[in-house]
């Protein structure tokens, strides 16, 4: 009985430590997002001032339109960059949290397996069927967790690939549009 109490106490202590690690990881991710947001806001303010000065410096409507068109692509690229950075922070945070949860689950599995082994050794005669059923249920739960974990990793990989593809397609489309706009304006000026 003392051994089970010690195991329970150790498991509780490990759970508290795991929760603290989980909270620290979540806060670190939030801190990185906050820093990204502050840096982005600062850059947007600086760009707004620069862009306004450029537009106000235009000598005529044609030049103002040309300046405005030249500002579109860098703006879209900055939005894409922000989105990419935000996604990377989110993915890293999710990965850290998943690793912590996997480690905690692994410790839980070891503890339960140890308790089941101890229960098997001290179980009264005739309870073999009940102990076997509990072990079977535990094995099924472990198998389900492993399958769910693999599926979640596959979804994360697919999502990452889709985000990268969408980002690249957006940048290419904006570049192509800017190039076409510039070529049209050059033809019109000639």
MDTraj code that builds the backbone (N, CA, C; nanometers):
import mdtraj as md
import numpy as np

residues = "UNK UNK UNK UNK UNK UNK UNK UNK UNK UNK UNK UNK UNK UNK UNK UNK UNK UNK UNK UNK UNK UNK UNK UNK UNK UNK UNK UNK UNK UNK UNK UNK UNK UNK UNK UNK UNK UNK UNK UNK UNK UNK UNK UNK UNK UNK UNK UNK UNK UNK UNK UNK UNK UNK UNK UNK UNK UNK UNK UNK UNK UNK UNK UNK UNK UNK UNK UNK UNK UNK UNK UNK UNK UNK UNK UNK UNK UNK UNK UNK UNK UNK UNK UNK UNK UNK UNK UNK UNK UNK UNK UNK UNK UNK UNK UNK UNK UNK UNK UNK UNK UNK UNK UNK UNK UNK UNK UNK UNK UNK UNK UNK UNK UNK UNK UNK UNK UNK UNK UNK UNK UNK UNK UNK UNK UNK UNK UNK UNK UNK UNK UNK UNK UNK UNK UNK UNK UNK UNK UNK UNK UNK UNK UNK UNK UNK UNK UNK UNK UNK UNK UNK UNK UNK UNK UNK UNK UNK UNK UNK UNK UNK UNK UNK UNK UNK UNK UNK UNK UNK UNK UNK UNK UNK UNK UNK UNK UNK UNK UNK UNK UNK UNK UNK UNK UNK UNK UNK UNK UNK".split()
xyz = np.array([
    [0.0822, -0.1191, 0.0000],
    [0.0000, 0.0000, 0.0000],
    [0.0866, 0.1255, 0.0000],
    [0.1977, 0.1211, 0.0746],
    [0.2862, 0.2365, 0.0799],
    [0.3450, 0.2646, -0.0579],
    [0.3775, 0.1580, -0.1319],
    [0.4340, 0.1754, -0.2652],
    [0.3343, 0.2445, -0.3578],
    [0.2081, 0.2067, -0.3503],
    [0.1047, 0.2694, -0.4340],
    [0.0874, 0.4161, -0.3967],
    [0.0926, 0.4466, -0.2676],
    [0.0804, 0.5857, -0.2227],
    [0.1979, 0.6686, -0.2728],
    [0.3167, 0.6112, -0.2652],
    [0.4357, 0.6815, -0.3150],
    [0.4257, 0.7052, -0.4653],
    [0.3772, 0.6051, -0.5372],
    [0.3617, 0.6201, -0.6824],
    [0.2580, 0.7280, -0.7134],
    [0.1496, 0.7300, -0.6384],
    [0.0448, 0.8297, -0.6596],
    [0.0981, 0.9700, -0.6307],
    [0.1743, 0.9834, -0.5233],
    [0.2330, 1.1133, -0.4885],
    [0.3315, 1.1581, -0.5959],
    [0.4144, 1.0675, -0.6422],
    [0.5109, 1.1007, -0.7473],
    [0.4394, 1.1388, -0.8767],
    [0.3313, 1.0681, -0.9066],
    [0.2551, 1.0996, -1.0281],
    [0.1926, 1.2385, -1.0179],
    [0.1400, 1.2724, -0.9009],
    [0.0823, 1.4058, -0.8824],
    [0.1882, 1.5143, -0.8959],
    [0.3044, 1.4915, -0.8379],
    [0.4134, 1.5892, -0.8480],
    [0.4555, 1.6061, -0.9942],
    [0.4660, 1.4961, -1.0664],
    [0.5029, 1.5025, -1.2085],
    [0.3960, 1.5762, -1.2885],
    [0.2704, 1.5569, -1.2519],
    [0.1611, 1.6258, -1.3225],
    [0.1690, 1.7768, -1.3017],
    [0.1980, 1.8188, -1.1799],
    [0.2106, 1.9621, -1.1515],
    [0.3277, 2.0208, -1.2294],
    [0.4395, 1.9493, -1.2319],
    [0.5558, 1.9968, -1.3074],
    [0.5246, 2.0031, -1.4568],
    [0.4522, 1.9046, -1.5058],
    [0.4151, 1.9045, -1.6481],
    [0.3225, 2.0220, -1.6798],
    [0.2277, 2.0503, -1.5908],
    [0.1379, 2.1645, -1.6119],
    [0.2148, 2.2959, -1.6116],
    [0.3142, 2.3073, -1.5241],
    [0.3965, 2.4289, -1.5228],
    [0.4754, 2.4420, -1.6535],
    [0.5298, 2.3320, -1.7011],
    [0.6021, 2.3355, -1.8289],
    [0.5089, 2.3736, -1.9430],
    [0.3889, 2.3185, -1.9386],
    [0.2891, 2.3490, -2.0412],
    [0.2521, 2.4969, -2.0376],
    [0.2309, 2.5502, -1.9189],
    [0.1977, 2.6926, -1.9050],
    [0.3132, 2.7803, -1.9520],
    [0.4349, 2.7431, -1.9179],
    [0.5512, 2.8204, -1.9631],
    [0.5641, 2.8191, -2.1150],
    [0.5385, 2.7048, -2.1768],
    [0.5437, 2.6969, -2.3232],
    [0.4364, 2.7848, -2.3867],
    [0.3167, 2.7805, -2.3308],
    [0.2075, 2.8631, -2.3840],
    [0.2392, 3.0110, -2.3685],
    [0.2931, 3.0485, -2.2534],
    [0.3281, 3.1894, -2.2319],
    [0.4430, 3.2329, -2.3223],
    [0.5389, 3.1459, -2.3462],
    [0.6497, 3.1798, -2.4366],
    [0.5968, 3.2034, -2.5782],
    [0.5027, 3.1206, -2.6216],
    [0.4415, 3.1405, -2.7528],
    [0.3652, 3.2718, -2.7596],
    [0.2906, 3.3020, -2.6546],
    [0.2162, 3.4284, -2.6499],
    [0.3110, 3.5475, -2.6503],
    [0.4229, 3.5330, -2.5822],
    [0.5232, 3.6405, -2.5800],
    [0.5821, 3.6631, -2.7191],
    [0.6092, 3.5545, -2.7910],
    [0.6639, 3.5695, -2.9267],
    [0.5609, 3.6328, -3.0203],
    [0.4330, 3.5977, -3.0042],
    [0.3274, 3.6586, -3.0865],
    [0.3151, 3.8071, -3.0545],
    [0.3217, 3.8414, -2.9264],
    [0.3135, 3.9824, -2.8867],
    [0.4303, 4.0621, -2.9456],
    [0.5506, 4.0048, -2.9408],
    [0.6672, 4.0731, -2.9993],
    [0.6495, 4.0890, -3.1498],
    [0.5996, 3.9859, -3.2161],
    [0.5746, 3.9942, -3.3604],
    [0.4735, 4.1052, -3.3892],
    [0.3668, 4.1106, -3.3108],
    [0.2641, 4.2133, -3.3318],
    [0.3200, 4.3540, -3.3094],
    [0.3992, 4.3719, -3.2054],
    [0.4586, 4.5038, -3.1798],
    [0.5534, 4.5449, -3.2919],
    [0.6379, 4.4539, -3.3349],
    [0.7302, 4.4851, -3.4448],
    [0.6553, 4.5146, -3.5741],
    [0.5490, 4.4401, -3.5980],
    [0.4684, 4.4636, -3.7183],
    [0.3991, 4.5990, -3.7112],
    [0.3442, 4.6322, -3.5962],
    [0.2788, 4.7625, -3.5805],
    [0.3781, 4.8765, -3.6007],
    [0.4977, 4.8611, -3.5466],
    [0.6016, 4.9634, -3.5629],
    [0.6378, 4.9784, -3.7118],
    [0.6567, 4.8666, -3.7790],
    [0.6920, 4.8705, -3.9206],
    [0.5786, 4.9311, -4.0041],
    [0.4536, 4.8973, -3.9706],
    [0.3397, 4.9549, -4.0434],
    [0.3330, 5.1057, -4.0267],
    [0.3577, 5.1522, -3.9070],
    [0.3574, 5.2961, -3.8823],
    [0.4663, 5.3652, -3.9641],
    [0.5868, 5.3082, -3.9611],
    [0.6973, 5.3670, -4.0377],
    [0.6678, 5.3647, -4.1873],
    [0.6131, 5.2528, -4.2355],
    [0.5799, 5.2424, -4.3776],
    [0.4696, 5.3405, -4.4166],
    [0.3731, 5.3575, -4.3293],
    [0.2641, 5.4519, -4.3581],
    [0.3174, 5.5932, -4.3742],
    [0.4073, 5.6312, -4.2877],
    [0.4663, 5.7650, -4.2971],
    [0.5452, 5.7783, -4.4273],
    [0.6281, 5.6799, -4.4564],
    [0.7085, 5.6831, -4.5791],
    [0.6194, 5.6857, -4.7032],
    [0.5170, 5.6009, -4.7038],
    [0.4269, 5.5943, -4.8189],
    [0.3480, 5.7238, -4.8363],
    [0.3036, 5.7825, -4.7266],
    [0.2299, 5.9093, -4.7347],
    [0.3193, 6.0192, -4.7906],
    [0.4431, 6.0232, -4.7439],
    [0.5375, 6.1229, -4.7973],
    [0.5590, 6.1029, -4.9469],
    [0.5710, 5.9773, -4.9888],
    [0.5920, 5.9487, -5.1306],
    [0.4715, 5.9924, -5.2130],
    [0.3507, 5.9641, -5.1626],
    [0.2297, 6.0048, -5.2345],
    [0.2143, 6.1567, -5.2380],
    [0.2470, 6.2214, -5.1281],
    [0.2363, 6.3673, -5.1246],
    [0.3422, 6.4339, -5.2131],
    [0.4504, 6.3644, -5.2388],
    [0.5558, 6.4185, -5.3230],
    [0.5290, 6.4022, -5.4717],
    [0.4221, 6.3340, -5.5073],
    [0.3890, 6.3153, -5.6486],
    [0.3504, 6.4484, -5.7115],
    [0.3962, 6.4681, -5.8346],
    [0.3732, 6.5962, -5.9019],
    [0.2400, 6.6018, -5.9746],
    [0.1874, 6.4833, -6.0111],
    [0.0580, 6.4803, -6.0783],
    [-0.0140, 6.3488, -6.0449],
    [-0.1348, 6.3337, -6.0962],
    [-0.2167, 6.2165, -6.0669],
    [-0.1510, 6.0902, -6.1213],
    [-0.0924, 6.0996, -6.2389],
    [-0.0273, 5.9839, -6.3014],
    [0.0862, 5.9334, -6.2128],
    [0.1670, 6.0247, -6.1616],
    [0.2780, 5.9856, -6.0753],
    [0.2258, 5.9291, -5.9429],
    [0.1185, 5.9855, -5.8907],
    [0.0584, 5.9355, -5.7662],
    [0.0068, 5.7927, -5.7844],
    [-0.0535, 5.7657, -5.9007],
    [-0.1004, 5.6302, -5.9296],
    [0.0167, 5.5331, -5.9426],
    [0.1243, 5.5788, -6.0041],
    [0.2429, 5.4942, -6.0190],
    [0.3039, 5.4628, -5.8825],
    [0.3099, 5.5634, -5.7957],
    [0.3641, 5.5424, -5.6610],
    [0.2751, 5.4446, -5.5848],
    [0.1445, 5.4650, -5.5943],
    [0.0511, 5.3774, -5.5239],
    [0.0636, 5.2335, -5.5735],
    [0.0769, 5.2156, -5.7036],
    [0.0926, 5.0808, -5.7594],
    [0.2229, 5.0167, -5.7124],
    [0.3279, 5.0976, -5.7014],
    [0.4560, 5.0417, -5.6578],
    [0.4545, 5.0018, -5.5101],
    [0.3627, 5.0564, -5.4342],
    [0.3541, 5.0242, -5.2914],
    [0.2725, 4.8980, -5.2636],
    [0.1935, 4.8532, -5.3602],
    [0.1047, 4.7388, -5.3372],
    [0.1815, 4.6100, -5.3112],
    [0.2788, 4.5789, -5.3952],
    [0.3510, 4.4523, -5.3815],
    [0.4270, 4.4430, -5.2487],
    [0.5033, 4.5446, -5.2097],
    [0.5709, 4.5331, -5.0791],
    [0.4725, 4.5164, -4.9630],
    [0.3568, 4.5793, -4.9737],
    [0.2573, 4.5658, -4.8667],
    [0.2050, 4.4235, -4.8575],
    [0.1747, 4.3651, -4.9710],
    [0.1262, 4.2267, -4.9723],
    [0.2358, 4.1331, -4.9222],
    [0.3589, 4.1563, -4.9629],
    [0.4699, 4.0722, -4.9169],
    [0.4868, 4.0812, -4.7653],
    [0.4649, 4.1996, -4.7094],
    [0.4752, 4.2152, -4.5634],
    [0.3621, 4.1416, -4.4928],
    [0.2419, 4.1462, -4.5488],
    [0.1293, 4.0731, -4.4905],
    [0.1569, 3.9229, -4.4951],
    [0.2091, 3.8770, -4.6076],
    [0.2422, 3.7350, -4.6218],
    [0.3521, 3.6968, -4.5231],
    [0.4511, 3.7819, -4.5087],
    [0.5598, 3.7562, -4.4140],
    [0.5074, 3.7486, -4.2713],
    [0.4192, 3.8412, -4.2356],
    [0.3589, 3.8389, -4.1019],
    [0.2826, 3.7084, -4.0806],
    [0.2011, 3.6717, -4.1794],
    [0.1223, 3.5488, -4.1689],
    [0.2124, 3.4273, -4.1535],
    [0.3181, 3.4247, -4.2313],
    [0.4131, 3.3133, -4.2241],
    [0.4788, 3.3078, -4.0857],
    [0.5205, 3.4221, -4.0338],
    [0.5832, 3.4266, -3.9007],
    [0.4851, 3.3834, -3.7925],
    [0.3622, 3.4314, -3.8021],
    [0.2606, 3.3932, -3.7041],
    [0.2362, 3.2429, -3.7090],
    [0.2279, 3.1876, -3.8295],
    [0.2067, 3.0442, -3.8447],
    [0.3241, 2.9660, -3.7864],
    [0.4467, 3.0120, -3.8117],
    [0.5644, 2.9428, -3.7592],
    [0.5644, 2.9426, -3.6063],
    [0.5309, 3.0556, -3.5466],
    [0.5242, 3.0628, -3.4001],
    [0.4175, 2.9671, -3.3482],
    [0.3028, 2.9671, -3.4131],
    [0.1942, 2.8779, -3.3710],
    [0.2347, 2.7319, -3.3849],
    [0.2976, 2.6981, -3.4963],
    [0.3395, 2.5592, -3.5190],
    [0.4455, 2.5167, -3.4176],
    [0.5419, 2.6048, -3.3887],
    [0.6447, 2.5718, -3.2905],
    [0.5836, 2.5534, -3.1519],
    [0.4933, 2.6409, -3.1152],
    [0.4277, 2.6292, -2.9841],
    [0.3481, 2.4998, -2.9754],
    [0.2765, 2.4692, -3.0816],
    [0.1977, 2.3460, -3.0844],
    [0.2890, 2.2243, -3.0726],
    [0.4021, 2.2279, -3.1413],
    [0.4956, 2.1163, -3.1357],
    [0.5526, 2.0983, -2.9950],
    [0.5896, 2.2093, -2.9302],
    [0.6419, 2.2020, -2.7936],
    [0.5375, 2.1453, -2.6984],
    [0.4152, 2.1917, -2.7114],
    [0.3081, 2.1445, -2.6237],
    [0.2794, 1.9970, -2.6498],
    [0.2804, 1.9572, -2.7762],
    [0.2570, 1.8166, -2.8100],
    [0.3661, 1.7276, -2.7499],
    [0.4905, 1.7726, -2.7554],
    [0.5998, 1.6943, -2.6961],
    [0.5816, 1.6805, -2.5455],
    [0.5425, 1.7898, -2.4801],
    [0.5190, 1.7835, -2.3358],
    [0.4053, 1.6866, -2.3027],
    [0.2976, 1.6933, -2.3807],
    [0.1848, 1.6043, -2.3555],
    [0.2209, 1.4590, -2.3828],
    [0.2996, 1.4352, -2.4873],
    [0.3436, 1.2993, -2.5162],
    [0.4300, 1.2447, -2.4029],
    [0.5205, 1.3269, -2.3523],
    [0.6062, 1.2838, -2.2417],
    [0.5213, 1.2541, -2.1181],
    [0.4248, 1.3409, -2.0907],
    [0.3376, 1.3199, -1.9753],
    [0.2561, 1.1927, -1.9925],
    [0.2069, 1.1702, -2.1125],
    [0.1293, 1.0491, -2.1379],
    [0.2172, 0.9250, -2.1242],
    [0.3422, 0.9354, -2.1698],
    [0.4354, 0.8233, -2.1552],
    [0.4586, 0.7885, -2.0094],
    [0.4739, 0.8914, -1.9262],
    [0.4908, 0.8677, -1.7824],
    [0.3644, 0.8059, -1.7234],
    [0.2502, 0.8534, -1.7676],
    [0.1226, 0.7986, -1.7216],
    [0.1123, 0.6504, -1.7584],
    [0.1528, 0.6175, -1.8815],
    [0.1497, 0.4784, -1.9256],
    [0.2376, 0.3905, -1.8365],
    [0.3574, 0.4390, -1.8057],
    [0.4478, 0.3618, -1.7206],
    [0.3885, 0.3412, -1.5820],
    [0.3303, 0.4461, -1.5268],
    [0.2712, 0.4371, -1.3927],
    [0.1562, 0.3374, -1.3913],
    [0.0673, 0.3482, -1.4899],
    [-0.0473, 0.2573, -1.4943],
    [-0.0004, 0.1143, -1.5188],
    [0.0968, 0.0958, -1.6056],
    [0.1485, -0.0385, -1.6315],
    [0.2090, -0.0978, -1.5047],
    [0.2815, -0.0159, -1.4293],
    [0.3387, -0.0631, -1.3028],
    [0.2307, -0.1008, -1.2033],
    [0.1267, -0.0171, -1.1950],
    [0.0160, -0.0482, -1.1037],
    [-0.0584, -0.1747, -1.1472],
    [-0.0740, -0.1938, -1.2780],
    [-0.1402, -0.3154, -1.3266],
    [-0.0567, -0.4391, -1.2959],
    [0.0734, -0.4286, -1.3136],
    [0.1604, -0.5412, -1.2810],
    [0.1531, -0.5739, -1.1322],
    [0.1534, -0.4693, -1.0507],
    [0.1449, -0.4890, -0.9065],
    [0.0090, -0.5497, -0.8704],
    [-0.0977, -0.5039, -0.9361],
    [-0.2307, -0.5584, -0.9099],
    [-0.2383, -0.7044, -0.9522],
    [-0.1720, -0.7384, -1.0612],
    [-0.1711, -0.8758, -1.1090],
    [-0.1040, -0.9674, -1.0070],
    [0.0038, -0.9211, -0.9481],
    [0.0782, -1.0025, -0.8508],
    [0.0014, -1.0198, -0.7203],
    [-0.0753, -0.9190, -0.6835],
    [-0.1456, -0.9248, -0.5547],
    [-0.2937, -0.9558, -0.5685],
    [-0.3394, -0.9813, -0.6911],
    [-0.4816, -1.0072, -0.7139],
    [-0.5203, -1.1427, -0.6553],
    [-0.6416, -1.1501, -0.6047],
    [-0.6870, -1.2787, -0.5502],
    [-0.7086, -1.3801, -0.6626],
    [-0.7068, -1.5033, -0.6267],
    [-0.7263, -1.6110, -0.7241],
    [-0.8611, -1.5935, -0.7929],
    [-0.8635, -1.6187, -0.9223],
    [-0.9870, -1.6093, -0.9986],
    [-1.0116, -1.4732, -1.0604],
    [-0.9285, -1.3764, -1.0308],
    [-0.9485, -1.2424, -1.0875],
    [-0.8640, -1.2203, -1.2122],
    [-0.8075, -1.3264, -1.2637],
    [-0.7225, -1.3172, -1.3833],
    [-0.7982, -1.2574, -1.5021],
    [-0.9240, -1.2958, -1.5162],
    [-1.0035, -1.2474, -1.6295],
    [-1.0234, -1.0957, -1.6190],
    [-1.0531, -1.0465, -1.5015],
    [-1.0746, -0.9022, -1.4826],
    [-0.9454, -0.8245, -1.5071],
    [-0.8353, -0.8744, -1.4554],
    [-0.7060, -0.8075, -1.4756],
    [-0.6699, -0.8080, -1.6233],
    [-0.6928, -0.9198, -1.6919],
    [-0.6649, -0.9284, -1.8354],
    [-0.7515, -0.8293, -1.9137],
    [-0.8765, -0.8132, -1.8715],
    [-0.9659, -0.7181, -1.9398],
    [-0.9162, -0.5748, -1.9217],
    [-0.8704, -0.5420, -1.8006],
    [-0.8187, -0.4072, -1.7761],
    [-0.6921, -0.3846, -1.8584],
    [-0.6040, -0.4839, -1.8623],
    [-0.4808, -0.4711, -1.9430],
    [-0.5144, -0.4554, -2.0909],
    [-0.6122, -0.5299, -2.1384],
    [-0.6540, -0.5201, -2.2784],
    [-0.7109, -0.3809, -2.3090],
    [-0.7918, -0.3291, -2.2184],
    [-0.8479, -0.1949, -2.2374],
    [-0.7376, -0.0896, -2.2372],
    [-0.6408, -0.1069, -2.1498],
    [-0.5278, -0.0140, -2.1433],
    [-0.4462, -0.0193, -2.2727],
    [-0.4233, -0.1395, -2.3240],
    [-0.3494, -0.1540, -2.4506],
    [-0.4271, -0.0904, -2.5656],
    [-0.5585, -0.1068, -2.5661],
    [-0.6422, -0.0463, -2.6713],
    [-0.6374, 0.1057, -2.6629],
    [-0.6403, 0.1599, -2.5411],
    [-0.6324, 0.3056, -2.5236],
    [-0.4980, 0.3576, -2.5723],
    [-0.3914, 0.2852, -2.5422],
    [-0.2580, 0.3253, -2.5896],
    [-0.2509, 0.3227, -2.7417],
    [-0.3076, 0.2206, -2.8013],
    [-0.3088, 0.2092, -2.9473],
    [-0.3894, 0.3232, -3.0098],
    [-0.5023, 0.3560, -2.9496],
    [-0.5849, 0.4671, -3.0002],
    [-0.5101, 0.5986, -2.9884],
    [-0.4405, 0.6196, -2.8772],
    [-0.3631, 0.7429, -2.8592],
    [-0.2534, 0.7524, -2.9646],
    [-0.1838, 0.6428, -2.9893],
    [-0.0778, 0.6435, -3.0901],
    [-0.1331, 0.6745, -3.2289],
    [-0.2466, 0.6151, -3.2623],
    [-0.3095, 0.6410, -3.3930],
    [-0.3530, 0.7861, -3.4049],
    [-0.4131, 0.8391, -3.2996],
    [-0.4565, 0.9786, -3.2990],
    [-0.3370, 1.0722, -3.3116],
    [-0.2298, 1.0410, -3.2426],
    [-0.1084, 1.1222, -3.2471],
    [-0.0490, 1.1231, -3.3885],
    [-0.0442, 1.0068, -3.4526],
    [0.0077, 0.9987, -3.5896],
    [-0.0806, 1.0783, -3.6860],
    [-0.2112, 1.0674, -3.6699],
    [-0.3038, 1.1418, -3.7564],
    [-0.2874, 1.2916, -3.7370],
    [-0.2712, 1.3362, -3.6134],
    [-0.2531, 1.4789, -3.5869],
    [-0.1243, 1.5306, -3.6502],
    [-0.0191, 1.4505, -3.6455],
    [0.1075, 1.4914, -3.7083],
    [0.0927, 1.5003, -3.8605],
    [0.0187, 1.4068, -3.9186],
    [-0.0042, 1.4118, -4.0633],
    [-0.0848, 1.5356, -4.1017],
    [-0.1867, 1.5675, -4.0243],
    [-0.2674, 1.6870, -4.0515],
    [-0.1804, 1.8118, -4.0409],
    [-0.0939, 1.8164, -3.9405],
    [-0.0053, 1.9325, -3.9244],
    [0.0893, 1.9456, -4.0439],
    [0.1423, 1.8339, -4.0920],
    [0.2314, 1.8375, -4.2089],
    [0.1569, 1.8849, -4.3336],
    [0.0361, 1.8349, -4.3534],
    [-0.0441, 1.8750, -4.4695],
    [-0.0785, 2.0234, -4.4608],
    [-0.1162, 2.0686, -4.3426],
    [-0.1500, 2.2097, -4.3230],
    [-0.0299, 2.2979, -4.3520],
    [0.0864, 2.2574, -4.3022],
    [0.2078, 2.3354, -4.3260],
    [0.2388, 2.3439, -4.4754],
    [0.2249, 2.2332, -4.5461],
    [0.2493, 2.2334, -4.6904],
    [0.1485, 2.3230, -4.7624],
    [0.0226, 2.3183, -4.7212],
    [-0.0811, 2.4014, -4.7844],
    [-0.0578, 2.5498, -4.7579],
    [-0.0172, 2.5836, -4.6352],
    [0.0103, 2.7240, -4.6034],
    [0.1282, 2.7736, -4.6874],
    [0.2320, 2.6920, -4.6989],
    [0.3478, 2.7315, -4.7799],
    [0.3080, 2.7493, -4.9267],
    [0.2285, 2.6584, -4.9792],
    [0.1851, 2.6687, -5.1185],
    [0.0982, 2.7927, -5.1406],
    [0.0059, 2.8189, -5.0499],
    [-0.0803, 2.9367, -5.0625],
    [0.0006, 3.0652, -5.0529],
    [0.0969, 3.0681, -4.9633],
    [0.1822, 3.1864, -4.9486],
    [0.2613, 3.2116, -5.0761],
    [0.3224, 3.1080, -5.1285],
    [0.4002, 3.1233, -5.2520],
    [0.3119, 3.1651, -5.3691],
    [0.1926, 3.1083, -5.3786],
    [0.1012, 3.1447, -5.4870],
    [0.0583, 3.2911, -5.4745],
    [0.0344, 3.3380, -5.3540],
    [-0.0048, 3.4777, -5.3331],
    [0.1065, 3.5719, -5.3748],
    [0.2286, 3.5416, -5.3327],
    [0.3426, 3.6268, -5.3686],
    [0.3624, 3.6286, -5.5198],
    [0.3517, 3.5132, -5.5851],
    [0.3675, 3.5066, -5.7307],
    [0.2574, 3.5847, -5.8017],
    [0.1341, 3.5724, -5.7521],
    [0.0225, 3.6438, -5.8156],
    [0.0394, 3.7943, -5.8031],
    [0.0816, 3.8398, -5.6870],
    [0.1023, 3.9836, -5.6684],
    [0.2180, 4.0320, -5.7551],
    [0.3243, 3.9536, -5.7628],
    [0.4380, 3.9912, -5.8476],
    [0.3968, 3.9990, -5.9942],
    [0.3186, 3.9011, -6.0387],
    [0.2728, 3.9003, -6.1773],
    [0.1810, 4.0195, -6.2049],
    [0.0935, 4.0505, -6.1120],
    [0.0034, 4.1645, -6.1283],
    [0.0814, 4.2947, -6.1331],
    [0.1795, 4.3073, -6.0447],
    [0.2614, 4.4295, -6.0435],
    [0.3403, 4.4427, -6.1731],
    [0.3928, 4.3325, -6.2235],
    [0.4683, 4.3362, -6.3485],
    [0.3769, 4.3734, -6.4657],
    [0.2560, 4.3170, -6.4673],
    [0.1621, 4.3478, -6.5745],
    [0.1174, 4.4934, -6.5676],
    [0.0954, 4.5429, -6.4483],
    [0.0550, 4.6836, -6.4296],
    [0.1661, 4.7763, -6.4779],
    [0.2897, 4.7428, -6.4437],
    [0.4037, 4.8248, -6.4863],
    [0.4191, 4.8240, -6.6367],
    [0.3993, 4.7078, -6.7000],
    [0.4113, 4.6993, -6.8449],
    [0.2990, 4.7774, -6.9134],
    [0.1790, 4.7731, -6.8589],
    [0.0672, 4.8475, -6.9148],
    [0.0911, 4.9967, -6.9065],
    [0.1450, 5.0429, -6.7945],
    [0.1719, 5.1847, -6.7763],
    [0.2832, 5.2320, -6.8709],
    [0.3826, 5.1484, -6.8952],
    [0.4906, 5.1856, -6.9845],
    [0.4379, 5.1980, -7.1273],
    [0.3467, 5.1047, -7.1656],
    [0.2876, 5.1112, -7.2997],
    [0.2033, 5.2372, -7.3140],
    [0.1280, 5.2709, -7.2082],
    [0.0404, 5.3873, -7.2115],
    [0.1227, 5.5156, -7.2184],
    [0.2384, 5.5162, -7.1531],
    [0.3235, 5.6348, -7.1519],
    [0.3927, 5.6537, -7.2859],
    [0.4161, 5.5433, -7.3571],
    [0.4847, 5.5509, -7.4858],
    [0.3901, 5.5933, -7.5908],
])
top = md.Topology()
chain = top.add_chain()
for i, resn in enumerate(residues, 1):
    res = top.add_residue(resn, chain, resSeq=i)
    for name in ("N", "CA", "C"):
        top.add_atom(name, md.element.get_by_symbol(name[0]), res)
traj = md.Trajectory(xyz[None], top)
